[in-house]
Amino acid sequence: RSQYEVRNIVMTCNKYKVPIVPYGGATSIEGHTLAPHGGVCIDMSSMKKIKSLHVEDMDVVVEPGVGWIELNEYLKPHGLFFPLDPGPGATIGGMCATRCSGSLAVRYGTMRDNVINLQAVLPDGDVVKTGSRARKSAAGYDLTRLIIGSEGTLGVITEVTLRLQKLPSHSVVAMCNFQTVKDAADVAIATMHSGIQVSRVELLDEVQIRAINMANGKSLPEVPTLMFEFIGTEAYALEQTLLVQKIAAEHHGSDFVFVEEPNAKEELWKIRKEALWAGFAMKPDHEAMITDVCVPLSRLAECISVSKQLLDASPLTCLVIAHAGDGNFHTIILFDPTQEEERREAERLNHFMVHTALSMEGTCTGEHGVGTGKMKYLEKELGMESLRTMKRIKAALDPNNIMNPGKLIPPHVCI
């Protein structure tokens, strides 16, 4: 319930060398809250105070158990919002720990771009505050960004100061169909190259659209689809929409529609919001392996196209959802957990996509984090010297290895 309690727990665990697993909203899909070595789980859900709001400075100080949805409900009367939108239920502490993002990252950046400072309890019980409330600082090492993305391996986050944004005065939501995922991805790339300030560019493949039709009784054309959101003044948002409509037409786009009325926007955007659960509903008795590769924007169309060839040839049901404006895409690979050959096939597909992304100077994880599932790819992505440097930092701050052991840093890395 407080930083004081967290500090006492951490100091006691460090004294007796008992592992600690910080626990937020339990929305992670990479095994961040597993306890392979046993230990103590610190549930941060009761630390959910919004400690101070500075409207003039457009920042807010919160405890780690605050959910991003609840935070935005609090901020709305003040004309402000926090511009990251991962899965419902995600908390600010967990979002920091995994360095997450969401569909708005194409305009506002990821968690590392939206945290001004934070406080964390280190393994020895010291409480570190990583910076001031100034919007920029050149003072010392950037400890804020060291802890963001550390997945609970360096300390327990107990307070976060967040950068806020002004609620847009107007928005337009648009949707367009394509015959191929390459055409759709090419439009996303061309839109970003044009300098148009979109706030969202989301791609759903034909299998994902089929899932939405099945789950919600819709009759959408089952073809690759792009969804956009434009914000600003009414005139500006409409101008940007029409420019993208022209770009889409040049790349074989069809059925371009856009809406401005609030209920219509909500109904259209619900297609994207419900995509993940619609995918799960296609095969309710199956499990899902979800990929998270991200590549340089110029390689997105190629990466998705190459991956789709393999996915379409697989006996498994595979759905693609992409944050197409920043090169990040997810594949939901559905498999029967009772069939070992299906699990192996899912692993094969995942392995192929990760190595394809890495060959294009991309990453195995754009926003979900490493956890336990992606450690095996880090040496190829980062190199052994980078991993040894990470291990040295971990050993310096956590010599007893009590903080979320078995995550992030591969066990074979030695210093």
C-alpha positions in Angstrom: 0.0 0.0 0.0 3.0 2.4 0.3 6.6 2.9 -0.6 7.5 2.3 3.0 5.9 -1.2 2.9 7.6 -2.0 -0.4 11.0 -1.0 1.0 10.6 -3.2 4.1 9.6 -6.2 2.0 12.5 -5.7 -0.4 15.0 -5.2 2.4 13.8 -8.4 4.2 13.9 -10.4 1.0 17.4 -9.2 0.2 18.6 -10.1 3.7 17.4 -13.7 3.2 18.0 -13.9 -0.5 14.3 -14.5 -1.3 13.3 -13.7 -5.0 10.8 -10.9 -5.6 8.3 -10.7 -8.4 6.5 -7.3 -8.8 2.9 -7.7 -9.9 0.8 -5.1 -11.7 -2.3 -5.6 -13.9 -1.4 -9.1 -15.0 -1.8 -8.2 -18.7 1.7 -9.2 -19.8 1.9 -12.1 -22.3 5.6 -12.7 -22.0 5.7 -14.5 -18.6 6.9 -11.4 -16.6 5.1 -12.5 -13.5 6.1 -16.1 -13.5 8.1 -17.3 -10.4 10.5 -20.0 -11.7 12.5 -19.8 -8.4 9.6 -19.2 -6.1 9.7 -16.2 -3.7 7.5 -13.3 -2.8 5.1 -11.6 -5.1 4.6 -7.9 -4.4 1.1 -6.9 -5.6 1.1 -3.2 -6.4 -2.6 -3.0 -7.2 -3.4 -1.1 -3.9 -0.9 1.6 -4.7 -3.3 3.5 -7.0 -3.2 7.1 -5.8 -3.1 10.0 -8.2 -0.8 12.0 -6.0 -0.7 15.4 -7.9 -1.8 16.9 -11.2 0.0 19.9 -12.6 -2.4 21.2 -15.3 -0.2 24.1 -16.3 2.8 21.8 -16.7 0.7 19.0 -18.3 2.1 16.3 -16.1 0.8 14.1 -13.3 2.4 12.1 -10.5 0.9 8.7 -9.9 1.5 5.4 -8.0 2.2 2.3 -10.0 -1.1 0.6 -9.5 -3.1 3.3 -11.4 -4.6 1.9 -14.6 -4.2 4.0 -17.8 -7.9 3.9 -18.5 -8.8 5.1 -14.9 -6.1 7.8 -15.2 -7.6 9.1 -18.5 -11.1 9.2 -16.9 -9.6 11.4 -14.1 -7.8 13.6 -16.6 -10.7 14.2 -19.0 -12.5 17.0 -17.1 -9.1 18.9 -17.2 -8.9 18.6 -21.0 -5.8 16.3 -20.8 -5.0 12.7 -21.4 -2.2 10.2 -21.2 -1.5 9.0 -24.8 -0.6 5.3 -24.4 -3.2 2.7 -24.9 -2.0 -0.9 -24.3 -4.4 -3.7 -23.3 -7.3 -2.8 -20.9 -6.2 -3.5 -17.3 -2.6 -2.4 -17.8 -1.2 -0.3 -14.9 1.4 2.5 -15.1 4.0 0.5 -13.1 3.7 -2.5 -15.5 3.7 -0.2 -18.5 7.0 1.3 -17.3 8.5 -2.1 -16.6 7.8 -3.4 -20.1 8.4 -0.2 -22.0 5.0 -0.7 -23.7 3.3 1.5 -26.2 0.1 1.0 -28.2 -1.8 2.3 -31.2 -1.0 5.9 -30.5 2.8 5.5 -30.4 3.0 6.6 -34.0 2.2 10.1 -32.9 3.2 10.2 -29.2 5.9 7.7 -28.8 6.3 4.8 -26.3 6.5 4.7 -22.5 10.1 5.8 -22.6 9.1 9.1 -24.3 6.2 9.8 -21.8 7.8 9.3 -18.4 9.5 12.4 -16.9 10.9 10.7 -13.8 10.1 7.8 -11.4 10.9 6.5 -8.0 12.0 2.9 -7.4 13.0 0.8 -4.5 16.4 -0.9 -5.3 17.3 -4.4 -4.1 19.2 -3.1 -1.1 16.2 -0.9 0.0 17.6 2.4 -1.3 14.9 4.6 -2.8 16.1 6.3 -6.0 14.3 9.3 -7.7 15.6 9.4 -11.2 15.0 13.1 -12.1 13.2 16.3 -11.6 9.9 17.5 -13.2 11.7 19.5 -15.9 10.8 18.5 -19.4 14.4 18.0 -20.3 17.6 17.6 -18.4 21.3 16.8 -19.1 22.1 16.0 -15.5 23.8 12.7 -15.1 23.0 9.2 -16.3 19.5 8.6 -17.6 18.3 6.4 -14.8 14.7 6.9 -15.8 15.2 5.0 -19.0 17.4 2.5 -17.4 14.5 1.4 -15.2 11.9 1.7 -17.9 11.9 -1.6 -19.7 13.9 -3.4 -17.0 10.9 -5.7 -16.3 11.3 -5.7 -12.5 14.9 -6.9 -12.6 16.5 -3.8 -11.1 13.9 -2.6 -8.5 10.3 -2.0 -7.7 8.7 1.1 -9.2 6.7 3.1 -6.6 6.0 6.4 -8.2 5.9 7.8 -11.8 5.7 11.3 -13.2 4.0 11.2 -16.6 3.9 13.7 -19.5 0.4 14.5 -20.6 -1.2 15.8 -23.8 -4.1 18.1 -24.6 -7.3 16.3 -25.6 -7.8 16.9 -29.3 -10.6 19.3 -30.3 -11.7 17.1 -33.2 -10.9 13.7 -34.7 -11.7 11.7 -37.8 -11.7 7.9 -38.1 -11.2 6.3 -41.5 -11.1 2.8 -43.0 -9.9 1.5 -46.4 -9.8 -1.9 -48.0 -7.0 -3.4 -50.1 -6.4 -6.6 -52.1 -3.1 -7.4 -50.5 -1.3 -6.7 -47.2 1.6 -5.3 -49.2 -0.7 -2.6 -50.7 -2.0 -1.7 -47.3 1.5 -1.6 -45.7 2.7 0.5 -48.7 0.0 3.1 -47.9 1.0 3.2 -44.3 4.6 3.9 -45.3 3.6 6.5 -47.9 1.4 8.2 -45.3 4.3 8.5 -42.9 6.6 9.7 -45.6 4.2 12.4 -46.6 4.5 14.1 -43.2 0.8 13.7 -42.4 0.4 13.7 -38.7 -1.8 10.7 -38.1 -2.5 9.6 -34.6 -3.2 5.9 -35.5 -2.5 3.7 -38.5 -3.7 0.1 -37.9 -3.6 -2.8 -40.3 -5.8 -5.9 -40.1 -5.4 -8.8 -42.5 -8.3 -10.7 -44.1 -8.3 -13.5 -41.5 -8.6 -10.9 -38.7 -11.5 -9.3 -40.5 -13.2 -12.7 -40.9 -12.8 -13.2 -37.2 -14.5 -9.9 -36.5 -17.4 -10.8 -38.8 -17.8 -14.1 -37.1 -17.6 -12.7 -33.6 -19.8 -9.6 -34.0 -22.2 -10.5 -36.8 -20.7 -7.9 -39.2 -20.4 -8.2 -43.0 -17.1 -6.4 -43.6 -15.3 -7.2 -46.8 -12.8 -9.9 -45.8 -9.7 -8.3 -47.3 -6.7 -6.5 -45.7 -7.9 -3.3 -44.1 -6.2 -0.1 -42.9 -7.8 2.1 -40.1 -6.7 5.6 -39.4 -7.3 8.3 -36.9 -6.6 12.0 -37.6 -6.7 14.7 -34.9 -6.6 18.5 -34.7 -9.0 21.2 -35.7 -11.9 20.2 -37.7 -10.5 21.7 -40.9 -7.0 20.2 -40.3 -8.2 16.7 -39.5 -10.5 16.6 -42.6 -7.7 17.9 -44.8 -5.3 15.1 -43.6 -8.1 12.6 -44.2 -8.6 13.6 -47.8 -4.8 13.5 -48.4 -4.6 9.9 -47.2 -7.7 9.0 -49.2 -5.7 10.2 -52.3 -2.6 8.1 -51.3 -4.8 5.0 -50.7 -6.3 5.4 -54.2 -2.8 5.5 -55.7 -2.1 2.1 -54.1 -5.3 0.2 -55.2 -7.3 1.2 -52.1 -11.1 0.9 -52.2 -14.2 1.7 -50.2 -12.5 4.5 -48.3 -14.9 5.7 -45.6 -14.5 8.2 -42.8 -16.7 9.4 -40.0 -16.7 12.4 -37.6 -19.8 11.9 -35.5 -18.8 10.6 -32.0 -21.0 7.5 -32.0 -20.0 6.6 -35.5 -16.4 6.9 -34.7 -16.8 4.7 -31.6 -18.6 2.1 -33.7 -15.9 2.1 -36.4 -13.0 2.0 -34.0 -14.6 -0.8 -32.1 -13.6 -3.0 -35.0 -10.0 -2.6 -34.1 -10.5 -2.6 -30.3 -12.3 -6.0 -30.4 -9.9 -7.6 -32.9 -7.8 -9.5 -30.4 -10.8 -11.1 -28.6 -12.5 -11.8 -31.9 -9.4 -13.7 -32.9 -9.4 -15.8 -29.8 -13.1 -16.5 -30.4 -12.4 -18.2 -33.7 -11.1 -21.3 -31.8 -12.2 -21.0 -28.2 -10.5 -24.3 -27.2 -7.1 -23.2 -28.6 -4.2 -21.2 -27.1 -2.6 -18.3 -28.8 1.1 -17.5 -29.5 1.4 -13.8 -30.2 4.4 -12.3 -32.0 5.6 -8.8 -31.5 8.2 -8.1 -34.2 9.1 -4.5 -35.3 11.1 -3.5 -38.3 12.3 -0.2 -39.8 9.3 1.3 -41.5 10.7 0.9 -45.0 10.9 -2.9 -44.5 7.4 -3.3 -43.1 5.6 -4.2 -46.4 8.3 -6.8 -47.2 8.3 -8.3 -43.7 4.5 -8.7 -43.5 4.4 -10.1 -47.1 7.1 -12.7 -46.5 5.5 -13.7 -43.2 2.0 -13.9 -44.7 3.2 -16.4 -47.4 4.4 -18.7 -44.6 1.3 -18.1 -42.4 -1.2 -18.7 -45.2 0.6 -22.0 -46.1 0.4 -23.2 -42.4 -2.4 -25.5 -41.2 -2.8 -23.3 -38.2 -5.2 -20.3 -38.1 -3.0 -17.1 -38.0 -4.3 -13.5 -37.8 -2.2 -10.3 -38.4 -2.7 -7.0 -36.6 -0.2 -4.2 -37.2 0.7 -0.8 -35.8 1.6 0.0 -39.3 2.8 3.5 -38.7 5.8 2.4 -36.8 6.7 -1.0 -38.3 5.3 -3.1 -35.4 3.0 -6.1 -36.1 1.5 -8.9 -34.2 0.5 -12.4 -35.4 -2.0 -14.3 -33.4 -1.1 -18.0 -34.0 -3.9 -20.3 -32.7 -3.0 -23.8 -31.8 -4.4 -26.8 -29.9 -2.4 -27.1 -26.7 -3.1 -30.9 -26.6 -1.5 -31.4 -30.0 2.3 -31.2 -29.7 2.8 -31.0 -33.5 0.6 -27.8 -33.5 2.6 -26.3 -30.7 5.8 -27.0 -32.7 4.3 -25.5 -35.8 3.4 -22.3 -33.9 7.0 -22.1 -32.6 8.3 -22.6 -36.1 6.2 -19.7 -37.4 7.2 -17.5 -34.5 10.9 -18.3 -35.0 10.7 -17.5 -38.7 9.1 -14.1 -38.2 11.6 -13.1 -35.4 14.6 -14.1 -37.5 13.1 -12.4 -40.6 12.7 -9.2 -38.6 16.2 -9.4 -37.2 17.6 -9.9 -40.7 15.9 -6.6 -41.5 17.6 -4.8 -38.6 14.4 -5.1 -36.6 13.6 -6.4 -33.1 11.9 -9.5 -31.6 9.8 -7.3 -29.4 8.4 -3.9 -30.3 6.3 -3.3 -27.2 5.5 -6.5 -25.2 9.0 -6.9 -23.6 11.3 -9.9 -23.3 10.1 -11.8 -20.2 11.0 -15.5 -20.5 9.8 -16.2 -24.0 12.1 -13.9 -26.0 15.4 -14.3 -24.1 16.6 -16.8 -26.7 16.6 -14.1 -29.4 18.5 -11.4 -27.6 22.1 -12.6 -28.4 21.3 -12.4 -32.1 19.6 -9.1 -31.8 21.9 -7.2 -29.3 25.2 -9.2 -29.3 27.0 -10.8 -26.4 28.8 -7.6 -25.3 25.5 -5.8 -24.9 24.1 -8.7 -22.9 27.3 -8.7 -20.7 26.9 -5.0 -20.1 23.3 -5.6 -19.0 24.4 -8.4 -16.7 27.0 -6.1 -15.1 24.4 -3.5 -14.4 22.1 -6.2 -12.9 24.9 -7.6 -10.8 25.9 -4.1 -9.5 22.4 -3.2 -8.4 21.2 -6.7 -7.5 24.2 -8.8 -6.4 21.9 -11.4 -4.7 19.7 -11.7 -7.9 16.5 -11.4 -6.0 14.7 -9.0 -8.4 12.5 -11.0 -10.8 15.2 -13.6 -11.6 15.0 -15.7 -14.7 13.7 -12.8 -16.9 15.1 -10.5 -19.5 18.8 -11.6 -19.4 19.5 -15.0 -20.8 21.0 -17.4 -18.2 24.0 -18.3 -20.3 25.4 -14.8 -20.2 28.5 -14.6 -18.0 30.6 -11.7 -16.8 
